[in-house]
Amino acid sequence: MPLSRYLKIYPDADRPGHVILYSTKKGSIVRLPEALLTAAADGTLPEKHRQTLTRLEMIIDDPAAERQEMTALVKRANSRSTLFRGTVVLNLKCNLACTYCYEEGFRGNLQMSEATARTLVDWVVAKHLDQGRDVEIQFYGGEPLLSLPLVHRISTQLQQAAASRSRKFSISMTTNATLLTRAVVQELLPYNFIKAILTLDGPQEIHDAQRPFVSGKGSFDAIVTNIKAVHDLVRIDLGGNFTPDNYGAFPQLLDYLLQEGITPDKLGLVQFSPVTPKSGTGADIGSGCASGSEPWLREAAVLLREETLKRGFTSYKPTMAACVIEFDNDIVINYDGSLYKCAAFMGWPELSVGTLEGGIKDYSVSHNLAVWQNDECLDCTYLPLCFGGCRLNPLLKNGSINEVDCRREFYDAALEQFVLQDLARR
């Protein structure tokens, strides 16, 4: 039986005569004697090992069928989806003045009207709840907590509509956390508030320089205070934005959190990312990282993941994932009722995929949904990890989504280290 094309084989430095198999499709890791790998390749593998590796999809019956399965995977996922995830942009105003804010070119004192909020509720009910889907609303901005009354009104109406149809309803939030007090979280818990995604940009001196309040005062202390106050009520996923000059200091933040009693059990996912260029037509790609193939980024990703894991925090795992634009039931609803497939596209009005009142138009060409369905990508070992990568990067580089955001160089340099990091902690 042939080996899967979506399989990486690494030498096992800790066990001479062994190799490490990693399935990019299943996310599974196996240590195996080299002799068994040879037997798998030539079809003489003992039955018990064959069954195990077949179950993990490391050996397969038909390479052509495996390739076809991957081609149809996203379409099949869409056909089986029973969950609508709506990112609701309540406003484009903020109480911070982040130096790298990618919404800077189009943000302002702009917020969702009551009429648009009512249309939003009606649209979600008709297009998703009435179609038998559960609903998760992620509130977004700007800073969504500057529109807290609207959070309540939208959540109350959708929760009631979901309950009357025996569907599940939940909310989450991307917030700078300066207003995420215990009292606010307690107000939101009745809506099944499942997660808050917030940001700390490294140790205090870096964070306060990159993410000050509009007044110029640092925001670090306010955010840490709120994490301490609410971690027992709602899951906190922590992110942070680094540059080539400061990512090496981010482990100091993790040490500070531990010192302050914010231990791994008090946080969900911890994942740091590079500062990206500011959004919108004519964006200066020199103002941030617009490619996953930059050598410094590969070094940063391996270092920061290792430092995060060794302190006991949970970091991302390299596993099957695709750009959000691929999924039919994921939509961004802007404050004005315009619809997008990704919040990062709001700076490009031409990438709107419709409106609440007019519905969703065909975006298969404008968003180049078939960009990864070519021989090179389908035969690439890393396809399950990216499905063409982030569509923002070619948009920033070329002004359109006209190519894949190839991650081959990144994974060639980093994936083995990620696998070894996980094996070390088994």
C-alpha atoms as one frame of an Amber mdcrd trajectory, in Angstrom:
protein
   0.000   0.000   0.000   1.447   3.423  -0.911   2.334   6.130   1.575   0.104
   9.183   1.731   1.376  12.208  -0.209   0.405  14.263   2.867   3.017  12.664
   5.084   6.291  14.103   6.379   9.106  11.769   7.428  11.783  13.069   9.781
  14.819  11.357  11.330  14.401  10.468  14.991  17.513  11.831  16.669  16.527
  10.329  20.024  16.125   6.790  18.666  18.734   5.620  16.158  17.207   3.463
  13.458  13.802   5.131  13.845  11.882   7.833  11.980   9.060  10.197  12.904
   5.969  10.223  10.688   3.691  13.257  10.749   0.399  13.362   8.851  -0.430
  16.882   7.746  -3.948  15.646   7.037  -4.698  14.040  10.412  -2.222  15.851
  12.656  -1.040  12.473  13.970   2.545  11.645  14.947   4.110   8.161  14.982
   7.594   6.940  15.852   8.513   3.957  13.686  11.567   1.741  13.087  13.035
   2.420   9.650  12.500  -1.236   8.777   8.751  -0.850   9.223   8.755   2.269
   7.042  10.498   0.266   4.321   7.942  -2.514   4.751   5.111   0.017   4.466
   6.555   1.335   1.230   7.007  -2.097  -0.367   3.729  -3.615   0.873   5.147
  -6.132   3.362   4.054  -4.380   6.559   2.654  -6.733   9.246  -1.143  -6.531
   9.492  -1.376  -4.916  12.940   0.936  -2.070  11.861  -0.858  -1.747   8.530
  -4.181  -1.292  10.300  -2.767   1.397  12.576  -1.122   3.404   9.790  -4.217
   3.031   7.618  -6.421   4.370  10.411  -4.065   7.349  10.714  -4.205   7.743
   6.902  -0.425   7.497   6.633  -0.764   4.612   4.175  -3.616   4.609   1.701
  -5.329   2.388  -0.842  -5.459   4.738  -3.827  -3.311   7.885  -4.335  -5.664
   9.220  -7.003  -8.642   8.853  -4.675  -6.744  10.595  -1.886  -5.994  13.530
  -4.191  -9.623  13.726  -5.280 -10.763  13.606  -1.675  -8.575  16.606  -0.880
  -9.950  18.494  -3.875 -13.495  18.004  -2.571 -12.757  18.456   1.127 -13.830
  22.086   1.533 -16.983  21.552  -0.527 -17.872  18.541   1.606 -17.251  20.494
   4.817 -19.596  23.218   3.605 -22.327  20.730   2.729 -22.174  19.232   6.226
 -21.940  22.476   8.178 -24.596  23.054  10.828 -23.033  26.202  12.351 -23.138
  29.818  11.217 -20.276  31.988  12.472 -20.951  35.675  12.043 -18.374  38.340
  12.829 -20.383  41.465  13.661 -18.467  44.746  13.353 -20.328  46.970  15.794
 -18.200  50.047  15.203 -14.950  51.350  13.756 -14.005  53.501  16.732 -11.480
  52.612  19.417 -10.155  53.868  22.732  -6.613  52.786  21.779  -4.250  54.320
  19.251  -2.201  51.313  18.177   0.773  52.324  16.053   0.134  49.544  13.533
  -3.700  49.567  13.466  -4.603  47.995  10.136  -7.992  49.751  10.208  -6.410
  53.187  10.549  -7.217  54.241   6.983 -10.973  53.789   7.324 -11.838  53.827
  11.014 -13.630  56.693  12.723 -16.737  57.520  14.737 -18.728  54.945  12.794
 -21.111  52.507  14.425 -23.961  50.177  13.588 -27.366  51.820  13.627 -30.392
  50.362  15.361 -32.003  49.807  11.954 -28.990  47.851  10.681 -28.930  45.801
  13.888 -32.590  44.855  13.375 -31.874  43.913   9.764 -28.919  41.834  10.962
 -31.079  39.895  13.407 -33.736  39.266  10.762 -31.092  38.120   8.264 -29.443
  35.670  10.675 -32.819  34.241  11.637 -34.026  33.805   8.040 -30.772  32.645
   6.457 -29.382  30.485   9.240 -31.589  29.723  12.246 -34.569  28.962  10.008
 -32.285  26.711   7.937 -31.492  24.579  10.997 -28.087  26.006  11.880 -26.698
  26.904  15.269 -25.315  30.445  15.534 -22.124  31.890  17.009 -21.705  35.660
  16.869 -18.226  37.124  17.340 -18.456  40.803  18.177 -15.711  42.891  16.627
 -14.659  46.492  16.005 -12.976  48.939  16.441 -13.635  48.091  20.033 -16.949
  46.235  20.421 -17.339  47.056  24.103 -17.783  50.721  23.158 -21.143  49.511
  21.799 -22.147  47.354  24.766 -25.902  48.205  24.634 -25.964  46.949  21.035
 -24.239  43.728  22.102 -27.098  43.155  24.520 -29.864  43.932  22.045 -28.490
  41.759  19.238 -27.666  38.895  21.605 -31.030  38.972  23.364 -33.002  38.818
  20.128 -30.887  36.104  18.514 -30.804  34.027  21.679 -34.592  34.116  21.908
 -34.941  33.248  18.228 -32.495  30.342  18.581 -34.258  28.975  21.654 -37.653
  29.056  19.933 -36.174  26.950  17.116 -34.271  24.567  19.423 -30.937  25.783
  18.082 -27.789  26.680  20.006 -26.603  30.285  20.346 -23.306  31.642  21.684
 -21.209  34.790  21.527 -17.503  35.525  21.530 -15.566  38.748  21.203 -12.353
  40.203  19.823 -11.549  43.025  22.223  -8.601  45.070  23.415  -9.817  44.069
  26.926  -9.430  47.523  28.492 -13.201  47.535  29.140 -13.552  43.786  29.800
 -14.280  44.090  33.504 -15.784  41.385  35.672 -19.091  43.253  35.774 -19.234
  43.411  31.970 -18.460  39.702  31.570 -21.110  38.803  34.132 -23.621  40.810
  32.074 -22.710  38.809  28.956 -22.624  35.316  30.457 -26.385  34.709  30.017
 -25.833  34.817  26.234 -23.461  31.840  26.441 -20.326  34.011  26.234 -17.725
  31.386  25.330 -14.533  33.262  24.513 -12.737  36.615  24.544  -9.776  37.105
  22.216  -7.421  39.818  23.411  -3.964  41.200  22.851  -0.798  41.857  24.851
   2.123  42.962  22.706   4.961  41.583  24.780   6.299  43.020  28.034   4.894
  46.310  29.291   7.377  48.680  27.701   6.778  47.206  24.220   3.018  46.842
  24.633   2.510  50.381  25.921   4.552  51.810  23.053   2.554  49.838  20.454
  -0.915  49.917  22.054  -1.430  53.106  24.086  -4.773  54.660  24.916  -5.823
  57.566  22.712  -4.606  59.789  25.568  -1.107  58.330  25.216  -1.257  56.432
  28.501  -0.202  52.789  28.404  -2.917  50.107  28.376  -0.902  47.139  29.689
  -1.878  47.383  33.356  -5.595  47.750  32.606  -5.588  44.626  30.419  -3.665
  42.487  32.915  -6.002  43.627  35.693  -9.012  42.566  33.642  -7.513  39.178
  32.740  -7.099  38.497  36.451 -10.684  39.571  37.084 -12.463  37.514  34.415
 -10.414  34.390  33.597 -12.616  32.245  35.824 -15.766  33.379  33.996 -14.868
  33.118  30.308 -12.149  31.553  28.198  -9.375  34.010  27.381  -7.359  33.477
  24.200  -4.258  35.631  24.220  -2.533  37.031  21.164   0.184  39.583  20.578
   1.752  41.346  17.618   5.498  41.290  17.177   8.050  42.819  14.817  11.472
  41.586  13.679  13.022  43.826  16.325  11.033  42.824  19.396   9.802  39.210
  19.168  12.729  38.002  21.260  11.339  39.895  24.251   7.914  38.235  24.208
   8.902  35.356  26.532   9.338  38.044  29.194   5.593  38.645  28.957   4.897
  34.976  29.688   7.188  35.106  32.720   5.406  38.220  33.948   2.004  36.569
  33.576   3.190  33.578  35.612   4.596  35.921  38.249   1.216  37.677  38.439
  -0.644  34.395  38.900  -1.973  34.177  35.337  -0.999  30.540  34.983  -1.636
  28.248  31.994  -4.903  26.956  33.464  -6.258  30.511  33.374  -5.747  31.033
  29.627  -6.883  29.238  26.506  -4.790  29.489  23.367  -1.660  31.665  23.420
  -0.460  32.596  19.949   1.703  35.518  18.860   1.655  36.852  15.289   3.641
  39.339  13.229   2.415  42.895  12.678   0.745  42.993   9.259   0.546  45.959
   6.880  -2.326  48.385   7.312  -5.462  47.399   5.453  -6.907  49.017   2.368
  -6.201  49.799  -1.250  -2.690  51.213  -1.637  -1.479  49.769   1.661   2.284
  49.991   2.211   3.443  46.383   2.496   6.728  47.615   3.926   4.875  48.589
   7.106   4.462  44.983   8.247   4.900  41.315   7.463   3.108  40.377   4.226
   4.648  36.949   3.629   4.970  33.775   5.664   8.212  32.950   3.842  10.282
  35.691   5.468  13.248  33.954   7.217  12.964  35.973  10.417   9.321  34.946
  10.788  10.190  31.244  10.671  12.728  31.787  13.428  10.245  33.808  15.472
   7.458  31.228  15.124   9.642  28.339  16.326  11.113  30.340  19.203   7.844
  31.759  20.489   5.991  28.462  20.255   8.759  26.701  22.188   8.864  29.406
  24.861   5.074  29.301  25.182   4.891  25.507  25.485   7.774  25.117  27.898
   6.018  27.426  30.350   2.951  25.195  30.176   0.707  27.451  28.074  -1.312
  26.055  25.161  -0.172  27.065  21.685  -1.561  26.297  18.231  -0.958  22.919
  16.634  -0.123  22.543  12.948  -3.295  20.857  11.808  -5.752  20.930   8.924
  -6.952  24.473   8.286  -8.167  26.664   5.440  -8.714  30.374   4.929 -12.061
  31.532   6.300 -13.167  32.672   2.842 -13.546  29.003   1.867 -16.424  28.402
   4.269 -19.942  29.295   3.157 -21.338  29.872   6.634 -18.645  32.285   7.867
 -19.493  35.927   7.142 -18.365  39.346   8.408 -21.235  41.811   8.828 -19.840
  45.351   8.759 -21.362  48.174  10.798 -23.162  49.500   7.688 -24.646  46.132
   6.692 -22.100  45.338   4.008 -20.837  41.752   3.988 -17.274  40.456   3.732
 -15.624  37.054   3.919 -12.777  38.252   6.166 -12.527  41.209   8.535  -9.135
  42.044   7.018 -10.880  42.826   3.693 -12.929  45.724   5.060 -10.406  48.192
   3.619 -11.255  46.973   0.127 -14.912  47.861  -0.649 -14.592  46.035  -3.956
 -14.225  42.797  -1.967 -17.623  43.165  -0.308 -19.673  40.065  -1.104 -23.055
  41.737  -0.675 -25.311  43.426   1.862 -27.822  42.357   4.487 -30.669  43.709
   2.381 -29.417  42.553  -1.020 -27.967  39.206  -0.008 -24.690  37.509  -0.906
 -23.410  37.601  -4.466 -21.127  35.133  -6.213 -17.579  35.811  -5.003 -15.877
  32.740  -6.455 -13.963  34.839  -9.011 -13.223  37.954  -6.923 -11.895  35.797
  -4.084 -10.316  33.188  -6.388 -11.754  30.255  -4.448 -10.144  27.726  -6.763
  -6.651  29.219  -6.424  -5.259  26.130  -4.643  -6.951  23.575  -6.889  -3.931
  23.061  -9.129  -1.476  20.198  -9.538   1.316  21.826  -7.567  -0.850  22.498
  -4.501  -2.768  19.220  -4.618   0.478  17.252  -4.671   2.081  19.372  -1.942
   2.554  17.635   1.404   1.546  20.822   3.190  -1.777  21.404   1.415  -3.917
  20.276   4.396  -2.219  22.898   6.563  -2.955  25.858   4.305  -5.277  25.253
   1.311  -3.636  28.201  -0.407  -2.755  30.143   2.717  -3.945  33.574   3.826
  -5.608  35.508   0.993  -4.632  38.827   2.569  -0.964  38.387   1.714  -1.307
  38.224  -2.108  -3.903  41.011  -1.864  -1.376  43.226  -0.095   1.441  42.266
  -2.428  -0.368  42.311  -5.770  -3.584  44.246  -5.214  -5.708  41.159  -5.915
  -6.052  37.547  -4.808  -4.272  36.238  -7.887  -2.003  33.589  -6.388  -1.635
  31.311  -3.393   0.165  32.420  -0.266   2.587  29.513  -0.504   3.789  28.291
   2.905   6.240  25.680   1.616   9.394  27.534   2.692   7.892  28.237   6.103
   6.901  24.622   6.750  10.146  23.267   5.313  11.971  25.311   7.930   9.558
  25.145  10.877   7.258  22.111  10.807   9.835  19.561  11.974  10.591  21.770
  14.954   6.875  22.047  15.779   6.528  18.256  15.642   9.550  17.757  17.882
   8.204  20.330  20.330   4.968  18.350  20.636   6.754  15.002  20.923   8.925
  16.355  23.722   5.802  17.095  25.758   3.971  13.821  25.298
